[in-house]
């Protein structure tokens, strides 16, 4: 309740500051959680299809293993946590890395490790 009274005070006596506080409050307490909720709901629709692709298509499964191997090496050797990727029939993609050469070199190392039998 005190936050509402403070917001009303600013809206009436210092309108520009009140609207700024209102905008920030709406963004933090309404739009950000709705964004997370929308992403989760979208994954409920997209997720099963992606999982089916990995389970049913041998090429996607191999690329998925290579993707995980690449991410694991990047996390272990370079300390890059929180990387995400997506495997497709023709390869995989990683988000969050600005250096494509590093991804290529690490993917080669991951491929060599997988070919040698490492899981």
N, C-alpha and C positions, 0 to 999 in steps of 0.2 A: 504493500500500500504506500509506503513512503516514496518508492520509486515513481509511482503514478502521480503523486502530489508534486514531486520535484519536476516531472515532465510537464505537468500542467502549468506549473509556475513559469518554466522556461518558455512554453508555448505562448503564454500571455504577455510576459514582460520582456523576453528576449527571443522573438519569434525565430530568427535565423538559427540561433543556437538550439532552440527547442526542436526545430525541424531536423537539424543535423543529428541530435541525440535520438529522435524518433526514427530516422532513417537507419542509423547504426543499430538501434535496438531491433527494428524489424528485420534487418539483414541477419543479425546474429541469432536471434531467437525464433525466426520464422523461415527465412529463405534457406539458410544453411542446413537446418535439419530436414527441410523438404527436399533439398538437393540430394542428401544422403539417402533419404527414403526412396526417392525416384530411382536412384542408381541401384538400390537393392531390389526394387520391384522389377526393374529392367533385367537384372541378372536372373530373376526367377523365370523370365521368359527366354532369355538368351542361353542361360547356363545349361539346361538339359540338351539343347541342340549342339552346343560346343562339346559337351561330354560324349554325346552320341558319335560325333565326328571322330573324337580321339579313340573311342572304343571300336568303331567299325572300320575305319580307314587306316590301313597299315602305314601309308606315307605320312599321315597326320600324326600317328602314334610315334613314328621314328623322329619326326621333327619336334614333337613335344618332348621326347627324351633329350634331344640335342639342345632344345631351349632350356630345360631344367639344368642340364650339365653346364651350359654356358653361364647361366645365372649363378649357379653354385660356385664356379671358378671366379667369377667377378666379385662375388661377396667375400670369398676366402682370400684371394690374392690382392684385391684392390680396395676392400672394405666398402663396397657400394651396396648398402642394404636397401631393401624395399623396391627392387626392380620387378617389373612385370613384363610379361610377354604373351604372345598369342601364336600358336602353331597353326599352319595352314598346309594345304597339299604341296605347295611349291616352296616351303621354307617356314621361317618363323620371324617374328619381329619383336624387338624389345623397345620399351618406352623408358625414357628417363636418362638415356646416355647420349651425350653430344658427339662422341667420337666413334664413327662407324668402323674405322680401322681396328680399334680396340675390340669391338664386337666380333669382327671377322677373325682376328687372331685367337681370341678366346674360344670362338666356336670351333676353330680348327683343332685346338687343344682338347676341347670336349669331345669332338668326333674321334680323335685318336684314343682318348681314354675309353670311350664306349666301345670302340673296335677291339681294344685290348681286354675287354670283359668287365671293366669297372661299371658298377651300377650306381 
